[in-house]
């Protein structure tokens, strides 16, 4: 039996449906092709912008050149933003699977364009007519008004980059494919670095005029931390100096040794029950121990009070801490500095000379102190006489700040509020939306300079983790801290001032380290173990669980502490803030990418 043909109306309807489906298919292909082509073009523009950004960093010593490069970056980012915001792209963002990828790309392009096209513009305009030579000391003076030229623009740029960084951080990454998620993470980190840099610039332009004495004379106590004898914030304050500023003129008016200070019967200031439970009263009784508490606000207040007790009640305006590694960075700006002894300080020679060779050459502490005083005075003179590369100087100070080697506390409340959220403040490790931060702080327990030979490394990683819809992580984190004594096998024959000579029942050549591990706020301790089989003490400090341990290491020996902690709903990135040592140490971070 032959089938009956479809009625004309049915045939017409079928043709219409076929045409509609075909049109939809063609439309989908066209939209896909359109989006794909525009995506490739946008990617090209963003890569060109990235290359131009590298040129800006390379020419930062020439602000006018940097300003011109920023204009080129703006053109590329504007093109990328336009390519990822047309109606067809917006329509495709509503599609399943591919939509979240396109939305993320569009958000990133918009944020980067906001930085290049808006946030950087005020700073670029100022930079086009500004020379960093204005920041060079002239006959021991820096003109405080030079910072006023860039203060307003620096604030505007910092606010704009902060807004862009917040926009990228808020992108939901749970539905993103690995390549897109990694690209978003890369931009997130880049904007985070940019935010740190512009915040630092804004803070500097706000702080430096008053610090230079623009509003009246000021005095700053400078602590030179000795990394050959570890303390939580770097090393013992072995030498100190008083720096005076008045309307931009800078002078060093006094130099002393920590050995000039007595052992106080009780802490010079109240430390609080939490601090005393962990550290005892030692930080408040010896100047050499003020940096044992890993909070520079505490250390600085103690040092200020000790100075006042020994100098007729004089209250300094602030306290600064630096170390010989910072000094080596500054020598890159000043060039080699010749000392009265004939020794030449260079970026390569400064650390071994000041932290090791001087103890071999001069067995008497008084001679060591005289050498340190001469070195400090010579470098200070080189910095203030103006024969320096200002861009290199800024880079050296920035690097030292990033490594927590340059610390600053102000007795003036307005200044301290500006400092409080910066790396210069040297506060306890604080977690935020960007990262959960552990603290690893190391202290010499030998009474020696053996830490010149010690190395320390830290690694933190997720053992298990889950990412929530908002990007917060939950799971178990594992922190490992390894301390190694790299001293030569015959270290016991080194000078007594290096080995400690058996003080505190530690055999010469052996190095005793007392460590403090701070868990991030909200982390629950699950387990802790030391490879040498010893145990832990500790307590709590401002909401953070603290574990303390002690280990004795002969030459060639190592000890590893392993700490496991659990958290719910925290930043997916784990970081470690640790004691800055002569080698810098290593701190490997971890990021949660899901189960």
SELO-200939 format. One record per residue (C-alpha): residue in one letter; x, y, z. Coordinates in steps of 0.1 Angstrom, whole numbers, plus 5000, padded with zeros to 4 digits. Example, Ala and Ser with C-alpha at 12.3 -4.5 7.8 and 13.67 -1.06 7.14 Angstrom:
<pts>
A512349555078/S513749895071/
</pts>
This chain:
<pts>
X500050005000/X501450334990/X501750605017/X499650905012/X501551225006/X501551485033/X499051765029/X500452085014/X500152265048/X502151995066/X504851995039/X505052375042/X505352355080/X508152095077/X510052325053/X509552615076/X510852415106/X513852295086/X514652655075/X514252775111/X516552505124/X518952565096/X518852945103/X519452875140/X522352645132/X523852895109/X523253175135/X524952965161/X527952905138/X528053275130/X527953375166/X530553115175/X532853225148/X532253595156/X533053535193/X536053315184/X537553565161/X536953855185/X538353645213/X541553575194/X541953945186/X541254045222/X543853785233/X546453935209/X545754285223/X546154175259/X549353995251/X550654315234/X549654505265/X551554255287/X554654305266/X554254685269/X553954655306/X557254485307/X558754785289/X557255015315/X558954815343/X562254825324/X562055205318/X560755295353/X563955505359/X562655735330/X559155835340/X558556015307/X559355705287/X557055495311/X554255755305/X554555705268/X554455325271/X551355345293/X549455525265/X550255225242/X549054985269/X545755185272/X545155155234/X545554775235/X543454725266/X540654945252/X540554735220/X540454415240/X537554545261/X535654655230/X536054315214/X534754135244/X531654355251/X529654375219/X525954245218/X526853905203/X529553845229/X527053935256/X524553705241/X527053415241/X527753475278/X524353335286/X525053005269/X525752695291/X529352585296/X530952845272/X529153135289/X531153145321/X534353135302/X533353435280/X532153625311/X535453565328/X537453685298/X535153995295/X535554075331/X539354045330/X539554265299/X537354525315/X539354535347/X542754555329/X541354835307/X540155015338/X543755005351/X545455115319/X542855355307/X541755515339/X543655425370/X547155485356/X546255805337/X546856045366/X550155895375/X551255885339/X550356255335/X552556335365/X555356105354/X555656265320/X557056575337/X558656425367/X562256315372/X563356075399/X566456295403/X564256525424/X564356255451/X568256245453/X569756405484/X571656725478/X574256795504/X572456575529/X568956715522/X565856585503/X563356845494/X560056735511/X557956925486/X559056705457/X556656435470/X553656665468/X553856655430/X552856295429/X550856245461/X547356315447/X547956105415/X549355825436/X546255805457/X543955805427/X545955535409/X546055315441/X542255345445/X541655255408/X543854955409/X542354835441/X538854845425/X540154655395/X541854395417/X538654345437/X536654295404/X538954015392/X539153855427/X535253835427/X535153625395/X533453285403/X536053025390/X534152705399/X532752665363/X535952775345/X538052545324/X541652505336/X543252735310/X540753015317/X540952965354/X544752985353/X544653305332/X542253465357/X544553355385/X547453505367/X545753845362/X544553825398/X548053785411/X549354065387/X546754305399/X547554205435/X551254295429/X550254625412/X548054705441/X550854645465/X553154865445/X550755155441/X549755135477/X553355155487/X553855465464/X550755635479/X551855555514/X555355685508/X554256015494/X551956055525/X554655965550/X557956085538/X557456465541/X556656445578/X559356185583/X561856415567/X560956685592/X558756905570/X556356965599/X559156995625/X562356815635/X562156445642/X564456175656/X564455805645/X566055515663/X567655275637/X568154915648/X570754715627/X569654355629/X572354095629/X571153785609/X574153585622/X572153555655/X568553495646/X565553665661/X561953635648/X562153955628/X565653895615/X568453915641/X569554075673/X569854455672/X573554455675/X574154825667/X571855125669/X571955485657/X569955795660/X568955975628/X567756335630/X565656505603/X564756875599/X562957015568/X564556755546/X568056755562/X569256415574/X572056355599/X573256075621/X573656215656/X574555905677/X575855555674/X575755285701/X576054905706/X573454685722/X576154595747/X575854945761/X572454855774/X571854675807/X569754375815/X566654525830/X565254355861/X561754335846/X560254415812/X560554785805/X556854775792/X553954535799/X554054255774/X550654105781/X549853755793/X549753595758/X553253725749/X554753635782/X553353285781/X555253225749/X558353435751/X558653515788/X559953865798/X563053835777/X561954065749/X561454345774/X564654295795/X567354285768/X567754515738/X569154215719/X565754045724/X563254305714/X562854155679/X562053815694/X558353895693/X557253885656/X555354215658/X557454515652/X555054745669/X555954565701/X559654555693/X559854925685/X557955035716/X560354825737/X563454965720/X562055325723/X561555285760/X565055145765/X566555435746/X564555675767/X565755515800/X569355545789/X569055895774/X567356115800/X563856025789/X564256135752/X561255995733/X562155925696/X559555975669/X559855635654/X561955315651/X563455175619/X565054825615/X567354715587/X569854425582/X573154375563/X571254215534/X569254545530/X572654725532/X573854505503/X570854615482/X571554985490/X575154945478/X573754865444/X572555235444/X575555395460/X578355185444/X581255045464/X581955215498/X585455225512/X585855195550/X588555355571/X590055015575/X590554985537/X587854725533/X585454785504/X581754725509/X580054595478/X576754415473/X578654085473/X581054155502/X578854325527/X577054025542/X579953795547/X582254075559/X579754215585/X578253895597/X581253655597/X584653785587/X584654065613/X584353815641/X587353615628/X589353935625/X588454105658/X588053885688/X587254185711/X583654295710/X584654665713/X586754635681/X583754465664/X581454755675/X583955015662/X584054835628/X580254825626/X579955195635/X582455285608/X580555085582/X577255235591/X578655585590/X580255535556/X577155395540/X574955665556/X577355925541/X577155765507/X573355765508/X572956125519/X575656295498/X573556235467/X575856045444/X573355765440/X571055615414/X567655705427/X565755445407/X568055175420/X567655305455/X563855285453/X564154935439/X566454835468/X564154975494/X561154805478/X562954475477/X563954495513/X560354585523/X558954295503/X561354055521/X560454205556/X563954325560/X562954695563/X560654775591/X559155105604/X557155205633/X555955565641/X555055705675/X552755945655/X549255795653/X548455935619/X551655795604/X551255455621/X547755425606/X549255455572/X551955205580/X549654945597/X548554765565/X551954755549/X554854505549/X556954775566/X554754745597/X556154395604/X552954275620/X551753925628/X550853725597/X547353825588/X545053625565/X542753795540/X540753715508/X544053675489/X545753425512/X545853235545/X549253305561/X551353095584/X554253245604/X557653075609/X559953255632/X563453145642/X565653245671/X569253165681/X569452975714/X573252935714/X574353285723/X576453285692/X576853395655/X576353045642/X573253135623/X575453265595/X575952905587/X572252795591/X569652775564/X565852745567/X563152655543/X559352625546/X556752465524/X553052475528/X550552285507/X546952145508/X546751775518/X543051785509/X540852075499/X537452155485/X536552475468/X533152635476/X530952825451/X532453155464/X535953025459/X536752965495/X538752655504/X538152395532/X540552115540/X543852015556/X547052205551/X550552075559/X553452305568/X557052175569/X559952375582/X563552245578/X566552405595/X570052285585/X573452365600/X575852405570/X578852495591/X582152315583/X582851995602/X585552165623/X583152445633/X584152395670/X587452555662/X585952885650/X586453185673/X584553175706/X582353475696/X581053275666/X580452945684/X579253085717/X581952885735/X579652645752/X577252905766/X573852765776/X575352415775/X575552415737/X578752245725/X580952475702/X580052425666/X576452315674/X573652565667/X570552575688/X567452715672/X564152805689/X561252815665/X557752955667/X555052845642/X551953065639/X548852905624/X546453135604/X543453265623/X540653005624/X542952705616/X542652405639/X545752205648/X545551835639/X549051715643/X552651835649/X555951635648/X559651705648/X562051475630/X564351455660/X561551325682/X561251615705/X558051795714/X556352135712/X555252405735/X553352715726/X550152915733/X547953165715/X548753515702/X545953745690/X543753455679/X546553245664/X547652905677/X551452915683/X553752615684/X557252645698/X560152405695/X563852385701/X566452185682/X570252145685/X572152085652/X575751975648/X577452065614/X575651885586/X572551795606/X568951905598/X565651905617/X562151915601/X558952025618/X555751905602/X552452075612/X548951975599/X546052205604/X542352215593/X540252505581/X536752575568/X535952855543/X539353035539/X541453175511/X542452905486/X546153025486/X548452935515/X551553145522/X554353155548/X555853465564/X559253375578/X562353515595/X564553685569/X567953515570/X571253575552/X570153345524/X566553465524/X565353115530/X562652965509/X558852965514/X556852765489/X553152845488/X550252625479/X546852685462/X543652485463/X542352385429/X539552165441/X539251815455/
</pts>
